[in-house]
Amino acid sequence: MTLSNAVQVFAGTMILVALLLGAFVSEGLGFGLMLFIAINLIQSAFTGFCPAAMVLKKLPFVKA
């Protein structure tokens, strides 16, 4: 799996987690997590700095 694909899978999974959190636990927590994810995706598009990519690079099945 490429690093770009891994980041997309991670972001999509986190959005699903945020939706489930908002639906079943707390709307505020779900929306807060979705806001954090959105801001992180936007800033990484402009700056090229992605904390998730730094972590995912260390996984053995992710090719940089």
Residue, then its C-alpha position, 0 to 999 in steps of 0.5 A: m500500500t502506498l503512503s498516499n493510500a494509507v493516509q486516505v484509508f486512515a482519514g476515512t476511518m477516522i471520519l467514520v469513527a467520528l460519525l459513530l461517536g457523534a451518533f451514539v456517544s456525544e454529538g459534540l465529541g463527534f463534531g469536534l473530531m470531524l472538525f479536527i480531521a478536516i482542519n488537519l486535511i486542509q493544512s496538510a494540503f497547503t503545507g505538505f506536513c501530515p502527522a498521520a503520514m509520519v506515523l504510517k511511514k513506520l508501518p511495515f506494509v506502507k511503502a513511502 
